[in-house]
Structures are given as C-alpha cells and as structure tokens.
Amino acid sequence: MKTLAELNAIRDKARAQMGALRDSGENNTRLVVGMATCGIAAGARPVLAACLEEVQRRGLSERVTVTQTGCIGVCRLEPIVEVFVPGEEKVTYVNMTPEKVSQIVTEHVVNGRVKSEYTIGANQ
C-alpha cells in the first residue's frame, strides 16, 4: 500500500464485508460458519472469508447474511457451513473449502438447488 487511494479501497472492502457479517433481517438467507477451535484448525477461516467475498462479489449483501458460530457438534466434518433459507429446513454443508463456497452460493443460495454431495447426509 503506497497511496491514500489504496488505503481507502482496503477500508471500503472491509466495510462491505462487515455489512455482510451484520444480521440485517430475519427474512435474509444466512450462511453460518462454524468457527470454534475445531473449525478453525480444519480451515474455517478461509471458508468464512470466501463466504464474505462471494456474497459481496455477487451483490447479495442485502439479502444474504454471513455469520459465525461456535462448535456445531460434528468436529470430524469441519469446516462446516449451515445455510438457513427462510421457510426451509437448514442445510449443513461439511468438509467445506473456499472453492466449494462459490458452488454453494451459486447453486443453493442463488438458484435454490441444494448441493447434496457436500451435505452432512452424503458425508456421514
């Protein structure tokens, strides 16, 4: 970073990501990332970052909220991302990677199709 413009760009990106982290309404779809020590050790930080980036990149911040939680309870399947769509049952995605996040947002959040091969039922 060498200029004030670069610093302002970093600030604006951080603000946009923080907006996605805020709970902005009960009618929003929520992506919840398990961020207990088990999740962090398994790679949840890059998964959380990918969720924030994908939601921002697609302009979904007004209707999709990214949050974090503690232990979800299935440590051997971390990193875990749960998707809560209003009026539907939650879907638990396991063994997540930053690359899988893009597919989850595209298929499940945007198009309404669960990626069942990444869900807890397919990976038990």
C-alpha positions, 0 to 999 in steps of 0.5 A: 500500500503506497497511496491514500487511494489504496488505503481507502479501497482496503477500508471500503472492502472491509466495510462491505464485508462487515455489512455482510457479517451484520444480521440485517433481517430475519427474512435474509438467507444466512450462511453460518460458519462454524468457527470454534477451535475445531473449525478453525484448525480444519480451515474455517477461516478461509471458508468464512472469508470466501463466504464474505467475498462471494456474497459481496462479489455477487451483490447479495449483501442485502439479502444474504447474511454471513455469520459465525458460530461456535462448535456445531457438534460434528468436529470430524466434518469441519469446516462446516457451513449451515445455510438457513433459507427462510421457510426451509429446513437448514442445510449443513454443508461439511468438509467445506473449502473456499472453492466449494463456497462459490458452488454453494452460493451459486447453486443453493443460495442463488438458484435454490438447488441444494448441493447434496454431495457436500451435505452432512447426509452424503458425508456421514 
